[in-house]
């Protein structure tokens, strides 16, 4: 983010969620320290836990989930349902939802330069963001909406 922020003066980062003190994988303090170290306090917002994510997502242009592992990430489905392009790491849970270069972008989980480049491309190309976001919304409606669930569930009884 620091590299891209130096190239894009209007760039902002919003982090939703929180770490838990007993969690050995909690990186919240480290993230806050990095924001201070790079002098990005005015450009990075830590929102903590939110029960109103559905009100936040439509305010964003891009959704990122740089996970090392995931199950079925509801956050990705929610972002896609809002028509956001998703930049995620190519780990199992994300890859079963995000179709690379169709409804989002997948990068290797250990490749920061690739992630930065992909994010830079999305930032610089509103047409690409719209294309991926529109396809993301359609894919979620087709595969994960209530109507899709009812159809899929009823097929269990027909078969």
N, C-alpha and C positions, 0 to 999 in steps of 0.2 A: 504494500500500500504506500509506503514512504516513497518508493521509486516512482510510482504512478502519480502520486499526489504532487510531486515536483514537476511533472509534465502537464498536469490538468488542474488548473487553479480552482475549478468548481467541484472537484471530487470530494465526496464525503463518505465515511464508513459508518454504518450503523450495526452494532453488535447486539443481538437479542439473545437473552438467556443468561444463565449465571453458573458459576462453578460452586461446588460444595466443599467446605473446608476439609472433610474427611476423605475426599476423593483424591487418590494419588495422581490422577490424570488432570486435575484442576489446573488450568493455565491462566485463569483470570488475572491473578496478580502479575504474572509475567507479561501478559498482554498490556495491562495498564502501565507497567514499567516501560515497555517498549514505546508506547504512545508518548509518554513523558520524555524519554530519551531522544526521540526524533522530533519533539516539539509539535506534535500533531493534536494537542488537546482540543483545539477549536474545530478540528475536522473529523474527529472520531467521537462517536456517542455510544456509551455503554448504557443500554436501556434496562439491563437486568432481566429478571423474570417478568413476563407480560402475559396477561390473560386476554389481551386484545390484539393478537398478532394479525388477525384478519383486517384490522384497521391500519396496521403499519405497512404490510406488504404492498398495497396499492400505491404507496408513496415512494417506492423504490424503483430503480431501473434495472437492476441485476441482482440475482440471488446467488450467493456462493456458499458451498458447503465443502470445505477442504478436510474431510474426515479421513482418518486412517482405517476405520472400519465402521460399518453401518448395518443395521437390520433393514427394515423398510422405513426409510426416513419420511415421516409425516410432514416435516418442514419442507421437503422438496415437493411433495404433492401439493401442499398448500400454496407454495410459491408458483408452481406451474398453473394451478387453478386460477391464480390471479393474473396469468398471462406474462409471467416473468421468465426471461431466459435464465437457465441454471448453469452455473459453472461449478462442476463438482469433480471430486477425485474418482478415479476409475476403480472403485471398490464395490464389492458385490451388491449391497443394498441400493447404492446410487445407480449403478450400471443397469439394474433391472428396470429402472424407471426412465433414466435419461438415455436417449438414443443420440449418440455422438454426432454433432453437426446437423441434427434434424430438429430436436426440441431443446437442445442444450449442448454444452461442451464438456467433455471428460478429459482429464489430464492425469498422469501418473501421480500417485500420492506423495512420492518423494522427489518431485521435480519442481522446485520453486520457480526457476526461470520459465518453464513451460506454463505454469499457472499464471505468472505475471504477464507473460506474452498473451495468453488467451484472454485474460481480464482486460488488458490494454486494447485488444481487438474489439471486445464488446463495448468498451467505453467509447471508442472512436467511431463505431459503426452503428448508428441508430437503425439502419435498415436491417442489419443482421439481428440486432436485439429484437426488433419487431417480428421478423420472420420466425426466429426461434421461440419467442414468447407466444405467438399465435398458435404455433404447432404444439407447444407445450400445453396450452389450455385445451386444445382439441383432444390431445392424447389423454389427458386426465379425464375429460368428460366421457370419452369413448371407453376407457378401461377402468376408471376408479370412481365414477359418479354413482349415485344411488341407483339410477336407472340401469347402468351397466351391471352393477352388483345384482340387481333383481333378475336381469336376463341371465347372467352367469349362474346364479343360484338355482333358477328354475330349470336350467339345462341339466342339473344334477338329477332331477326327478324324471326328466323326459328320457334320459339315456338308459 
